Amino acid sequence: MQDSLSVTGRSERGLVVLTLAYAPALMFAPNTAELLSKSVVTMYETLVNQEGSSDQGRSCILIIVAKTAGSPIVRAVFELYKVVTDAGGELMVVDYPSAYSESLTGLGILALPGFSLAPNLEDAMSRLAQK
């Protein structure tokens, strides 16, 4: 299961940028929600601790490289959101699979303060830099 999941991270322009890639079959594997949540949160916390604690440095851009989504992804995004906002940052998600974005609206995630979707990395960075 690990080989169908990749989480990478970097600091760019004072922001934490995570990239989450996964195979569609991962949505049906047991314990996927826990695995995804732990992977993105651990990478975020590692980068924040390396970069310091400026307000902008606590914000996170999560780029999703996949064509499908499901409840494990929604849960991982929400878990990351809680950690990021508890640290005083904001979470922007780039490339959330558009066919599945209705689930974020239906669950009220898009209405949460400090959470938003962005069409691309440059837009997300620009919007977070203005805050």
N, C-alpha and C positions, 0 to 999 in steps of 0.2 A: 504494500500500500504506500509506503514511503516514496517509492520510485515514481508514483503518479502525482506527487506533490512537491512543489518547490516554493520556498519562501526566501527571498533575498531582500536586503535592505541597504540603504546608504543615507548619508546626510547630504543634502543638496540645498544650497542657498539658505542654510540654517533650519531646514525642515527635515523631518524624518520621512523618507520615501520607501515604502515597502512594495514589493511586487509578489503577488500570489498567483501561481499557476497550478492548475490541477486538471487531471483527466476527468471527463464526464462520469466515468464509472465510480469515481471516488464518492459521488453523492449517495451511492447505495451501499457503501461499505460500513460495517459496524464501527462505532466510535469515531466517525469522521468529524463530527462537530467538535468533540474534545480535542482531537488532533489538530484541526485547523485553528481553533481558538488558542491553544497553547503555542502553536508555531508563530502566529502573528503577534501575539502579546509578548512572547519571549524576545522576538526580534526587535520589537518596538522598545521594550524596556532596556535591552542591551544598547541600542543606539542612543537613547535618551541619556543613559548613564555615561556613555562615552563623550557625548557632545556637550554636556552641561545642562543647565536648567533655565535657559532664557524662555520667556513665554512663547515666542515663535518656535523655538526648538522643540517644544513639547507637542506642537501640532503635527499631524501625520497625514500623509497622502498614501492611500492604499490603491495600487493599480491591480486590477484583476485581469488576468490573461486566461480567459476561458469563454466558451460560448454558452455554457449552462450554469445554472445556480439552483440551489435548493435550500431546504431548512438548515443544513450544516453551514452553508455560507452565510446565511442571515444571522445565525447564532454567532459565528466567528466575527462578523462585522460588528454585531452588537457588543460582544465581549471586548473587542478592541476599542470601540467607542467609549465604553465605561472607563477603561484604563486611561485613555487619552484625555477625556474630559475631567476625570479625577485629578490628573496631573496639570490641569489648567489649559489644555490645548483643544484644538478642534480636529475633527476627522473629515477628510474629503475622500470620497471613493471615485476613482476614475475607471471607466470601462466596465462598470457593472453590466452584466449581460442584459441588454435592453428588453428582451422578451420576458425577463423575470423581474423587472423593476417594479411591477405592480405589487409584488409581495411586500416590498419595502413601504410602499404607500399604505397598503391595507393594514400592516402591522403598526403603523404610526411612526416608523423610524425616520422617515423624511421630515417629520415635524419636530424632531428632537433638536433642542438648541445645541449648536456646535457640531451638527452633522449635515453634510450636503453631498450631492453628486456633482461631478465636474465632467465635461466632455473630453478633456485631455489634460495631460500633465501641465502644460504651460498655463492653461486657464486656472487650474487648481493652485499652482504656485503664485500666480499673479493675484488671485483673490486672497490667499492667506497672507501675502506680503503686505496687503493694504490694511490688515487688521492691526 
